[in-house]
Amino acid sequence: MELPEFEIRGAMKIGDEWKPYTKVISAPNEAQARERIYTLMGSKHRIERRLIKIESIKSVNGE
């Protein structure tokens, strides 16, 4: 069974600037997609959750 994909758009604070981002994440539901983006972005850029803003989450259909 394939997991649905979610497109997540938002911004993260790096230094003094808010940088926009767009990521596509595979997750069983929207709540898990939200947690995964915090985990991935925080780990990759070494920033705290409070510095990661999520503006929109939408399901991406591959069909």
CHARMM internal coordinates of N, CA and C (Angstrom, degrees):
IC EDIT
DIST 1 N 1 CA 1.4474
DIST 1 CA 1 C 1.5310
ANGL 1 N 1 CA 1 C 109.26
DIST 1 C 2 N 1.3216
ANGL 1 CA 1 C 2 N 115.42
DIHE 1 N 1 CA 1 C 2 N 129.52
DIST 2 N 2 CA 1.4438
ANGL 1 C 2 N 2 CA 121.25
DIHE 1 CA 1 C 2 N 2 CA -179.36
DIST 2 CA 2 C 1.5214
ANGL 2 N 2 CA 2 C 110.90
DIHE 1 C 2 N 2 CA 2 C -88.33
DIST 2 C 3 N 1.3109
ANGL 2 CA 2 C 3 N 116.86
DIHE 2 N 2 CA 2 C 3 N 140.27
DIST 3 N 3 CA 1.4562
ANGL 2 C 3 N 3 CA 121.24
DIHE 2 CA 2 C 3 N 3 CA 178.36
DIST 3 CA 3 C 1.5270
ANGL 3 N 3 CA 3 C 110.03
DIHE 2 C 3 N 3 CA 3 C -79.38
DIST 3 C 4 N 1.3281
ANGL 3 CA 3 C 4 N 117.37
DIHE 3 N 3 CA 3 C 4 N 144.04
DIST 4 N 4 CA 1.4639
ANGL 3 C 4 N 4 CA 119.46
DIHE 3 CA 3 C 4 N 4 CA 175.67
DIST 4 CA 4 C 1.5354
ANGL 4 N 4 CA 4 C 110.43
DIHE 3 C 4 N 4 CA 4 C -67.83
DIST 4 C 5 N 1.3295
ANGL 4 CA 4 C 5 N 115.81
DIHE 4 N 4 CA 4 C 5 N 156.10
DIST 5 N 5 CA 1.4566
ANGL 4 C 5 N 5 CA 120.86
DIHE 4 CA 4 C 5 N 5 CA 179.02
DIST 5 CA 5 C 1.5183
ANGL 5 N 5 CA 5 C 109.96
DIHE 4 C 5 N 5 CA 5 C -108.50
DIST 5 C 6 N 1.3301
ANGL 5 CA 5 C 6 N 115.16
DIHE 5 N 5 CA 5 C 6 N 145.55
DIST 6 N 6 CA 1.4541
ANGL 5 C 6 N 6 CA 122.24
DIHE 5 CA 5 C 6 N 6 CA 179.48
DIST 6 CA 6 C 1.5177
ANGL 6 N 6 CA 6 C 109.00
DIHE 5 C 6 N 6 CA 6 C -126.64
DIST 6 C 7 N 1.3318
ANGL 6 CA 6 C 7 N 116.16
DIHE 6 N 6 CA 6 C 7 N 134.98
DIST 7 N 7 CA 1.4532
ANGL 6 C 7 N 7 CA 121.31
DIHE 6 CA 6 C 7 N 7 CA 174.13
DIST 7 CA 7 C 1.5246
ANGL 7 N 7 CA 7 C 107.43
DIHE 6 C 7 N 7 CA 7 C -94.90
DIST 7 C 8 N 1.3194
ANGL 7 CA 7 C 8 N 115.56
DIHE 7 N 7 CA 7 C 8 N 124.09
DIST 8 N 8 CA 1.4632
ANGL 7 C 8 N 8 CA 121.28
DIHE 7 CA 7 C 8 N 8 CA -177.74
DIST 8 CA 8 C 1.5241
ANGL 8 N 8 CA 8 C 108.29
DIHE 7 C 8 N 8 CA 8 C -116.77
DIST 8 C 9 N 1.3329
ANGL 8 CA 8 C 9 N 114.89
DIHE 8 N 8 CA 8 C 9 N 127.68
DIST 9 N 9 CA 1.4599
ANGL 8 C 9 N 9 CA 121.26
DIHE 8 CA 8 C 9 N 9 CA 177.64
DIST 9 CA 9 C 1.5173
ANGL 9 N 9 CA 9 C 108.42
DIHE 8 C 9 N 9 CA 9 C -119.54
DIST 9 C 10 N 1.3194
ANGL 9 CA 9 C 10 N 114.90
DIHE 9 N 9 CA 9 C 10 N 144.26
DIST 10 N 10 CA 1.4505
ANGL 9 C 10 N 10 CA 119.34
DIHE 9 CA 9 C 10 N 10 CA 178.64
DIST 10 CA 10 C 1.5082
ANGL 10 N 10 CA 10 C 111.29
DIHE 9 C 10 N 10 CA 10 C -177.54
DIST 10 C 11 N 1.3284
ANGL 10 CA 10 C 11 N 115.28
DIHE 10 N 10 CA 10 C 11 N -156.20
DIST 11 N 11 CA 1.4597
ANGL 10 C 11 N 11 CA 121.53
DIHE 10 CA 10 C 11 N 11 CA 179.06
DIST 11 CA 11 C 1.5172
ANGL 11 N 11 CA 11 C 108.67
DIHE 10 C 11 N 11 CA 11 C -144.85
DIST 11 C 12 N 1.3322
ANGL 11 CA 11 C 12 N 115.13
DIHE 11 N 11 CA 11 C 12 N 152.91
DIST 12 N 12 CA 1.4559
ANGL 11 C 12 N 12 CA 120.76
DIHE 11 CA 11 C 12 N 12 CA 176.69
DIST 12 CA 12 C 1.5158
ANGL 12 N 12 CA 12 C 108.41
DIHE 11 C 12 N 12 CA 12 C -133.16
DIST 12 C 13 N 1.3088
ANGL 12 CA 12 C 13 N 115.88
DIHE 12 N 12 CA 12 C 13 N 146.22
DIST 13 N 13 CA 1.4509
ANGL 12 C 13 N 13 CA 120.42
DIHE 12 CA 12 C 13 N 13 CA -177.46
DIST 13 CA 13 C 1.5161
ANGL 13 N 13 CA 13 C 109.11
DIHE 12 C 13 N 13 CA 13 C -92.11
DIST 13 C 14 N 1.3262
ANGL 13 CA 13 C 14 N 114.33
DIHE 13 N 13 CA 13 C 14 N 116.63
DIST 14 N 14 CA 1.4620
ANGL 13 C 14 N 14 CA 121.23
DIHE 13 CA 13 C 14 N 14 CA 176.32
DIST 14 CA 14 C 1.5226
ANGL 14 N 14 CA 14 C 106.31
DIHE 13 C 14 N 14 CA 14 C -122.07
DIST 14 C 15 N 1.3161
ANGL 14 CA 14 C 15 N 115.91
DIHE 14 N 14 CA 14 C 15 N 115.33
DIST 15 N 15 CA 1.4624
ANGL 14 C 15 N 15 CA 119.95
DIHE 14 CA 14 C 15 N 15 CA -173.68
DIST 15 CA 15 C 1.5189
ANGL 15 N 15 CA 15 C 109.00
DIHE 14 C 15 N 15 CA 15 C 70.33
DIST 15 C 16 N 1.3205
ANGL 15 CA 15 C 16 N 116.14
DIHE 15 N 15 CA 15 C 16 N -125.87
DIST 16 N 16 CA 1.4645
ANGL 15 C 16 N 16 CA 121.17
DIHE 15 CA 15 C 16 N 16 CA 179.51
DIST 16 CA 16 C 1.5231
ANGL 16 N 16 CA 16 C 112.31
DIHE 15 C 16 N 16 CA 16 C -101.54
DIST 16 C 17 N 1.3411
ANGL 16 CA 16 C 17 N 117.67
DIHE 16 N 16 CA 16 C 17 N 1.49
DIST 17 N 17 CA 1.4561
ANGL 16 C 17 N 17 CA 121.42
DIHE 16 CA 16 C 17 N 17 CA -174.52
DIST 17 CA 17 C 1.5247
ANGL 17 N 17 CA 17 C 112.39
DIHE 16 C 17 N 17 CA 17 C -113.84
DIST 17 C 18 N 1.3425
ANGL 17 CA 17 C 18 N 115.49
DIHE 17 N 17 CA 17 C 18 N 147.41
DIST 18 N 18 CA 1.4620
ANGL 17 C 18 N 18 CA 121.73
DIHE 17 CA 17 C 18 N 18 CA 171.62
DIST 18 CA 18 C 1.5199
ANGL 18 N 18 CA 18 C 107.24
DIHE 17 C 18 N 18 CA 18 C -93.19
DIST 18 C 19 N 1.3263
ANGL 18 CA 18 C 19 N 117.08
DIHE 18 N 18 CA 18 C 19 N 116.39
DIST 19 N 19 CA 1.4642
ANGL 18 C 19 N 19 CA 122.76
DIHE 18 CA 18 C 19 N 19 CA -179.32
DIST 19 CA 19 C 1.5247
ANGL 19 N 19 CA 19 C 109.38
DIHE 18 C 19 N 19 CA 19 C -101.19
DIST 19 C 20 N 1.3347
ANGL 19 CA 19 C 20 N 117.95
DIHE 19 N 19 CA 19 C 20 N 129.90
DIST 20 N 20 CA 1.4679
ANGL 19 C 20 N 20 CA 120.17
DIHE 19 CA 19 C 20 N 20 CA 178.74
DIST 20 CA 20 C 1.5324
ANGL 20 N 20 CA 20 C 111.41
DIHE 19 C 20 N 20 CA 20 C -73.70
DIST 20 C 21 N 1.3137
ANGL 20 CA 20 C 21 N 116.24
DIHE 20 N 20 CA 20 C 21 N 153.78
DIST 21 N 21 CA 1.4603
ANGL 20 C 21 N 21 CA 121.68
DIHE 20 CA 20 C 21 N 21 CA 175.32
DIST 21 CA 21 C 1.5195
ANGL 21 N 21 CA 21 C 109.55
DIHE 20 C 21 N 21 CA 21 C -145.18
DIST 21 C 22 N 1.3220
ANGL 21 CA 21 C 22 N 115.34
DIHE 21 N 21 CA 21 C 22 N 156.40
DIST 22 N 22 CA 1.4639
ANGL 21 C 22 N 22 CA 123.83
DIHE 21 CA 21 C 22 N 22 CA 172.07
DIST 22 CA 22 C 1.5212
ANGL 22 N 22 CA 22 C 106.78
DIHE 21 C 22 N 22 CA 22 C -139.01
DIST 22 C 23 N 1.3113
ANGL 22 CA 22 C 23 N 116.74
DIHE 22 N 22 CA 22 C 23 N 126.63
DIST 23 N 23 CA 1.4713
ANGL 22 C 23 N 23 CA 122.13
DIHE 22 CA 22 C 23 N 23 CA -179.94
DIST 23 CA 23 C 1.5203
ANGL 23 N 23 CA 23 C 109.57
DIHE 22 C 23 N 23 CA 23 C -133.77
DIST 23 C 24 N 1.3254
ANGL 23 CA 23 C 24 N 115.81
DIHE 23 N 23 CA 23 C 24 N 148.36
DIST 24 N 24 CA 1.4619
ANGL 23 C 24 N 24 CA 121.92
DIHE 23 CA 23 C 24 N 24 CA 172.24
DIST 24 CA 24 C 1.5232
ANGL 24 N 24 CA 24 C 106.79
DIHE 23 C 24 N 24 CA 24 C -111.04
DIST 24 C 25 N 1.3255
ANGL 24 CA 24 C 25 N 115.80
DIHE 24 N 24 CA 24 C 25 N 121.78
DIST 25 N 25 CA 1.4625
ANGL 24 C 25 N 25 CA 123.14
DIHE 24 CA 24 C 25 N 25 CA -174.69
DIST 25 CA 25 C 1.5286
ANGL 25 N 25 CA 25 C 109.70
DIHE 24 C 25 N 25 CA 25 C -121.09
DIST 25 C 26 N 1.3284
ANGL 25 CA 25 C 26 N 116.85
DIHE 25 N 25 CA 25 C 26 N 136.22
DIST 26 N 26 CA 1.4671
ANGL 25 C 26 N 26 CA 121.25
DIHE 25 CA 25 C 26 N 26 CA 172.11
DIST 26 CA 26 C 1.5239
ANGL 26 N 26 CA 26 C 108.04
DIHE 25 C 26 N 26 CA 26 C -90.12
DIST 26 C 27 N 1.3309
ANGL 26 CA 26 C 27 N 115.63
DIHE 26 N 26 CA 26 C 27 N 127.63
DIST 27 N 27 CA 1.4691
ANGL 26 C 27 N 27 CA 120.34
DIHE 26 CA 26 C 27 N 27 CA -179.00
DIST 27 CA 27 C 1.5265
ANGL 27 N 27 CA 27 C 108.82
DIHE 26 C 27 N 27 CA 27 C -158.01
DIST 27 C 28 N 1.3354
ANGL 27 CA 27 C 28 N 117.38
DIHE 27 N 27 CA 27 C 28 N 155.44
DIST 28 N 28 CA 1.4684
ANGL 27 C 28 N 28 CA 120.18
DIHE 27 CA 27 C 28 N 28 CA -179.70
DIST 28 CA 28 C 1.5256
ANGL 28 N 28 CA 28 C 113.54
DIHE 27 C 28 N 28 CA 28 C -67.53
DIST 28 C 29 N 1.3598
ANGL 28 CA 28 C 29 N 117.30
DIHE 28 N 28 CA 28 C 29 N -28.32
DIST 29 N 29 CA 1.4644
ANGL 28 C 29 N 29 CA 120.17
DIHE 28 CA 28 C 29 N 29 CA 179.49
DIST 29 CA 29 C 1.5257
ANGL 29 N 29 CA 29 C 109.55
DIHE 28 C 29 N 29 CA 29 C -155.73
DIST 29 C 30 N 1.3319
ANGL 29 CA 29 C 30 N 115.79
DIHE 29 N 29 CA 29 C 30 N 175.49
DIST 30 N 30 CA 1.4603
ANGL 29 C 30 N 30 CA 121.38
DIHE 29 CA 29 C 30 N 30 CA -176.07
DIST 30 CA 30 C 1.5235
ANGL 30 N 30 CA 30 C 112.74
DIHE 29 C 30 N 30 CA 30 C -64.29
DIST 30 C 31 N 1.3244
ANGL 30 CA 30 C 31 N 116.81
DIHE 30 N 30 CA 30 C 31 N -38.36
DIST 31 N 31 CA 1.4678
ANGL 30 C 31 N 31 CA 120.62
DIHE 30 CA 30 C 31 N 31 CA 179.97
DIST 31 CA 31 C 1.5297
ANGL 31 N 31 CA 31 C 111.00
DIHE 30 C 31 N 31 CA 31 C -63.40
DIST 31 C 32 N 1.3163
ANGL 31 CA 31 C 32 N 116.76
DIHE 31 N 31 CA 31 C 32 N -41.37
DIST 32 N 32 CA 1.4664
ANGL 31 C 32 N 32 CA 120.64
DIHE 31 CA 31 C 32 N 32 CA 177.87
DIST 32 CA 32 C 1.5233
ANGL 32 N 32 CA 32 C 111.38
DIHE 31 C 32 N 32 CA 32 C -68.10
DIST 32 C 33 N 1.3308
ANGL 32 CA 32 C 33 N 116.89
DIHE 32 N 32 CA 32 C 33 N -36.25
DIST 33 N 33 CA 1.4712
ANGL 32 C 33 N 33 CA 120.78
DIHE 32 CA 32 C 33 N 33 CA 177.00
DIST 33 CA 33 C 1.5280
ANGL 33 N 33 CA 33 C 109.97
DIHE 32 C 33 N 33 CA 33 C -61.85
DIST 33 C 34 N 1.3335
ANGL 33 CA 33 C 34 N 116.47
DIHE 33 N 33 CA 33 C 34 N -41.13
DIST 34 N 34 CA 1.4737
ANGL 33 C 34 N 34 CA 121.85
DIHE 33 CA 33 C 34 N 34 CA 178.64
DIST 34 CA 34 C 1.5338
ANGL 34 N 34 CA 34 C 110.17
DIHE 33 C 34 N 34 CA 34 C -61.61
DIST 34 C 35 N 1.3205
ANGL 34 CA 34 C 35 N 117.16
DIHE 34 N 34 CA 34 C 35 N -45.86
DIST 35 N 35 CA 1.4669
ANGL 34 C 35 N 35 CA 121.03
DIHE 34 CA 34 C 35 N 35 CA 179.55
DIST 35 CA 35 C 1.5251
ANGL 35 N 35 CA 35 C 111.31
DIHE 34 C 35 N 35 CA 35 C -64.55
DIST 35 C 36 N 1.3176
ANGL 35 CA 35 C 36 N 116.87
DIHE 35 N 35 CA 35 C 36 N -39.91
DIST 36 N 36 CA 1.4666
ANGL 35 C 36 N 36 CA 120.33
DIHE 35 CA 35 C 36 N 36 CA -179.11
DIST 36 CA 36 C 1.5190
ANGL 36 N 36 CA 36 C 111.99
DIHE 35 C 36 N 36 CA 36 C -66.21
DIST 36 C 37 N 1.3419
ANGL 36 CA 36 C 37 N 117.71
DIHE 36 N 36 CA 36 C 37 N -36.47
DIST 37 N 37 CA 1.4710
ANGL 36 C 37 N 37 CA 118.56
DIHE 36 CA 36 C 37 N 37 CA 179.43
DIST 37 CA 37 C 1.5196
ANGL 37 N 37 CA 37 C 110.09
DIHE 36 C 37 N 37 CA 37 C -67.82
DIST 37 C 38 N 1.3394
ANGL 37 CA 37 C 38 N 117.47
DIHE 37 N 37 CA 37 C 38 N -39.94
DIST 38 N 38 CA 1.4664
ANGL 37 C 38 N 38 CA 119.58
DIHE 37 CA 37 C 38 N 38 CA 175.89
DIST 38 CA 38 C 1.5303
ANGL 38 N 38 CA 38 C 110.53
DIHE 37 C 38 N 38 CA 38 C -60.17
DIST 38 C 39 N 1.3209
ANGL 38 CA 38 C 39 N 116.72
DIHE 38 N 38 CA 38 C 39 N -43.42
DIST 39 N 39 CA 1.4616
ANGL 38 C 39 N 39 CA 121.44
DIHE 38 CA 38 C 39 N 39 CA -178.94
DIST 39 CA 39 C 1.5290
ANGL 39 N 39 CA 39 C 111.41
DIHE 38 C 39 N 39 CA 39 C -65.20
DIST 39 C 40 N 1.3282
ANGL 39 CA 39 C 40 N 116.68
DIHE 39 N 39 CA 39 C 40 N -48.76
DIST 40 N 40 CA 1.4703
ANGL 39 C 40 N 40 CA 120.74
DIHE 39 CA 39 C 40 N 40 CA -177.71
DIST 40 CA 40 C 1.5218
ANGL 40 N 40 CA 40 C 112.61
DIHE 39 C 40 N 40 CA 40 C -65.59
DIST 40 C 41 N 1.3164
ANGL 40 CA 40 C 41 N 116.81
DIHE 40 N 40 CA 40 C 41 N -49.26
DIST 41 N 41 CA 1.4642
ANGL 40 C 41 N 41 CA 120.10
DIHE 40 CA 40 C 41 N 41 CA -176.87
DIST 41 CA 41 C 1.5273
ANGL 41 N 41 CA 41 C 110.84
DIHE 40 C 41 N 41 CA 41 C -68.79
DIST 41 C 42 N 1.3190
ANGL 41 CA 41 C 42 N 116.74
DIHE 41 N 41 CA 41 C 42 N -39.64
DIST 42 N 42 CA 1.4527
ANGL 41 C 42 N 42 CA 119.76
DIHE 41 CA 41 C 42 N 42 CA 178.36
DIST 42 CA 42 C 1.5171
ANGL 42 N 42 CA 42 C 112.33
DIHE 41 C 42 N 42 CA 42 C -64.15
DIST 42 C 43 N 1.3112
ANGL 42 CA 42 C 43 N 116.58
DIHE 42 N 42 CA 42 C 43 N -40.95
DIST 43 N 43 CA 1.4570
ANGL 42 C 43 N 43 CA 121.46
DIHE 42 CA 42 C 43 N 43 CA -179.80
DIST 43 CA 43 C 1.5294
ANGL 43 N 43 CA 43 C 111.45
DIHE 42 C 43 N 43 CA 43 C -69.90
DIST 43 C 44 N 1.2996
ANGL 43 CA 43 C 44 N 116.61
DIHE 43 N 43 CA 43 C 44 N -45.52
DIST 44 N 44 CA 1.4691
ANGL 43 C 44 N 44 CA 121.22
DIHE 43 CA 43 C 44 N 44 CA -176.13
DIST 44 CA 44 C 1.5299
ANGL 44 N 44 CA 44 C 112.00
DIHE 43 C 44 N 44 CA 44 C -68.82
DIST 44 C 45 N 1.3458
ANGL 44 CA 44 C 45 N 116.88
DIHE 44 N 44 CA 44 C 45 N -42.55
DIST 45 N 45 CA 1.4591
ANGL 44 C 45 N 45 CA 120.78
DIHE 44 CA 44 C 45 N 45 CA -174.21
DIST 45 CA 45 C 1.5237
ANGL 45 N 45 CA 45 C 113.68
DIHE 44 C 45 N 45 CA 45 C -104.38
DIST 45 C 46 N 1.3406
ANGL 45 CA 45 C 46 N 116.66
DIHE 45 N 45 CA 45 C 46 N 0.44
DIST 46 N 46 CA 1.4622
ANGL 45 C 46 N 46 CA 122.71
DIHE 45 CA 45 C 46 N 46 CA 177.80
DIST 46 CA 46 C 1.5313
ANGL 46 N 46 CA 46 C 111.77
DIHE 45 C 46 N 46 CA 46 C 56.55
DIST 46 C 47 N 1.3466
ANGL 46 CA 46 C 47 N 116.04
DIHE 46 N 46 CA 46 C 47 N 48.31
DIST 47 N 47 CA 1.4507
ANGL 46 C 47 N 47 CA 120.77
DIHE 46 CA 46 C 47 N 47 CA 177.95
DIST 47 CA 47 C 1.5216
ANGL 47 N 47 CA 47 C 110.12
DIHE 46 C 47 N 47 CA 47 C -124.12
DIST 47 C 48 N 1.3278
ANGL 47 CA 47 C 48 N 115.87
DIHE 47 N 47 CA 47 C 48 N 156.53
DIST 48 N 48 CA 1.4618
ANGL 47 C 48 N 48 CA 121.59
DIHE 47 CA 47 C 48 N 48 CA -178.77
DIST 48 CA 48 C 1.5277
ANGL 48 N 48 CA 48 C 110.95
DIHE 47 C 48 N 48 CA 48 C -79.72
DIST 48 C 49 N 1.3208
ANGL 48 CA 48 C 49 N 115.74
DIHE 48 N 48 CA 48 C 49 N 160.16
DIST 49 N 49 CA 1.4661
ANGL 48 C 49 N 49 CA 121.53
DIHE 48 CA 48 C 49 N 49 CA 179.47
DIST 49 CA 49 C 1.5246
ANGL 49 N 49 CA 49 C 112.46
DIHE 48 C 49 N 49 CA 49 C -57.29
DIST 49 C 50 N 1.3170
ANGL 49 CA 49 C 50 N 117.11
DIHE 49 N 49 CA 49 C 50 N -36.13
DIST 50 N 50 CA 1.4619
ANGL 49 C 50 N 50 CA 119.85
DIHE 49 CA 49 C 50 N 50 CA -177.34
DIST 50 CA 50 C 1.5247
ANGL 50 N 50 CA 50 C 112.02
DIHE 49 C 50 N 50 CA 50 C -67.46
DIST 50 C 51 N 1.3259
ANGL 50 CA 50 C 51 N 117.50
DIHE 50 N 50 CA 50 C 51 N -14.33
DIST 51 N 51 CA 1.4601
ANGL 50 C 51 N 51 CA 121.68
DIHE 50 CA 50 C 51 N 51 CA 178.46
DIST 51 CA 51 C 1.5265
ANGL 51 N 51 CA 51 C 112.10
DIHE 50 C 51 N 51 CA 51 C -98.56
DIST 51 C 52 N 1.3307
ANGL 51 CA 51 C 52 N 116.73
DIHE 51 N 51 CA 51 C 52 N 8.53
DIST 52 N 52 CA 1.4621
ANGL 51 C 52 N 52 CA 122.07
DIHE 51 CA 51 C 52 N 52 CA 177.65
DIST 52 CA 52 C 1.5222
ANGL 52 N 52 CA 52 C 107.43
DIHE 51 C 52 N 52 CA 52 C -117.17
DIST 52 C 53 N 1.3235
ANGL 52 CA 52 C 53 N 116.37
DIHE 52 N 52 CA 52 C 53 N 116.91
DIST 53 N 53 CA 1.4657
ANGL 52 C 53 N 53 CA 121.17
DIHE 52 CA 52 C 53 N 53 CA 178.07
DIST 53 CA 53 C 1.5235
ANGL 53 N 53 CA 53 C 109.06
DIHE 52 C 53 N 53 CA 53 C -104.57
DIST 53 C 54 N 1.3160
ANGL 53 CA 53 C 54 N 115.48
DIHE 53 N 53 CA 53 C 54 N 136.80
DIST 54 N 54 CA 1.4636
ANGL 53 C 54 N 54 CA 121.40
DIHE 53 CA 53 C 54 N 54 CA 175.28
DIST 54 CA 54 C 1.5239
ANGL 54 N 54 CA 54 C 106.82
DIHE 53 C 54 N 54 CA 54 C -109.27
DIST 54 C 55 N 1.3353
ANGL 54 CA 54 C 55 N 116.43
DIHE 54 N 54 CA 54 C 55 N 118.24
DIST 55 N 55 CA 1.4570
ANGL 54 C 55 N 55 CA 120.95
DIHE 54 CA 54 C 55 N 55 CA -178.20
DIST 55 CA 55 C 1.5238
ANGL 55 N 55 CA 55 C 112.53
DIHE 54 C 55 N 55 CA 55 C -93.69
DIST 55 C 56 N 1.3401
ANGL 55 CA 55 C 56 N 116.67
DIHE 55 N 55 CA 55 C 56 N -35.29
DIST 56 N 56 CA 1.4675
ANGL 55 C 56 N 56 CA 118.92
DIHE 55 CA 55 C 56 N 56 CA 179.00
DIST 56 CA 56 C 1.5266
ANGL 56 N 56 CA 56 C 110.60
DIHE 55 C 56 N 56 CA 56 C -155.38
DIST 56 C 57 N 1.3251
ANGL 56 CA 56 C 57 N 114.48
DIHE 56 N 56 CA 56 C 57 N 148.09
DIST 57 N 57 CA 1.4641
ANGL 56 C 57 N 57 CA 122.46
DIHE 56 CA 56 C 57 N 57 CA 173.68
DIST 57 CA 57 C 1.5117
ANGL 57 N 57 CA 57 C 106.58
DIHE 56 C 57 N 57 CA 57 C -131.98
DIST 57 C 58 N 1.3381
ANGL 57 CA 57 C 58 N 116.88
DIHE 57 N 57 CA 57 C 58 N 123.67
DIST 58 N 58 CA 1.4597
ANGL 57 C 58 N 58 CA 118.79
DIHE 57 CA 57 C 58 N 58 CA 176.75
DIST 58 CA 58 C 1.5138
ANGL 58 N 58 CA 58 C 109.94
DIHE 57 C 58 N 58 CA 58 C -136.87
DIST 58 C 59 N 1.2976
ANGL 58 CA 58 C 59 N 114.65
DIHE 58 N 58 CA 58 C 59 N 148.24
DIST 59 N 59 CA 1.4484
ANGL 58 C 59 N 59 CA 121.78
DIHE 58 CA 58 C 59 N 59 CA -179.97
DIST 59 CA 59 C 1.5194
ANGL 59 N 59 CA 59 C 110.14
DIHE 58 C 59 N 59 CA 59 C -72.40
DIST 59 C 60 N 1.3146
ANGL 59 CA 59 C 60 N 116.89
DIHE 59 N 59 CA 59 C 60 N 137.58
DIST 60 N 60 CA 1.4606
ANGL 59 C 60 N 60 CA 122.18
DIHE 59 CA 59 C 60 N 60 CA 178.54
DIST 60 CA 60 C 1.5183
ANGL 60 N 60 CA 60 C 107.61
DIHE 59 C 60 N 60 CA 60 C -109.84
DIST 60 C 61 N 1.3229
ANGL 60 CA 60 C 61 N 116.77
DIHE 60 N 60 CA 60 C 61 N 119.97
DIST 61 N 61 CA 1.4632
ANGL 60 C 61 N 61 CA 121.05
DIHE 60 CA 60 C 61 N 61 CA 178.56
DIST 61 CA 61 C 1.5090
ANGL 61 N 61 CA 61 C 109.30
DIHE 60 C 61 N 61 CA 61 C -96.96
DIST 61 C 62 N 1.3205
ANGL 61 CA 61 C 62 N 116.90
DIHE 61 N 61 CA 61 C 62 N 126.52
DIST 62 N 62 CA 1.4453
ANGL 61 C 62 N 62 CA 121.59
DIHE 61 CA 61 C 62 N 62 CA -179.23
DIST 62 CA 62 C 1.5148
ANGL 62 N 62 CA 62 C 113.54
DIHE 61 C 62 N 62 CA 62 C -84.80
DIST 62 C 63 N 1.3157
ANGL 62 CA 62 C 63 N 117.75
DIHE 62 N 62 CA 62 C 63 N 1.94
DIST 63 N 63 CA 1.4755
ANGL 62 C 63 N 63 CA 121.51
DIHE 62 CA 62 C 63 N 63 CA -175.25
DIST 63 CA 63 C 1.5013
ANGL 63 N 63 CA 63 C 110.65
DIHE 62 C 63 N 63 CA 63 C -94.75
END
COOR INIT
IC SEED 1 N 1 CA 1 C
IC BUILD
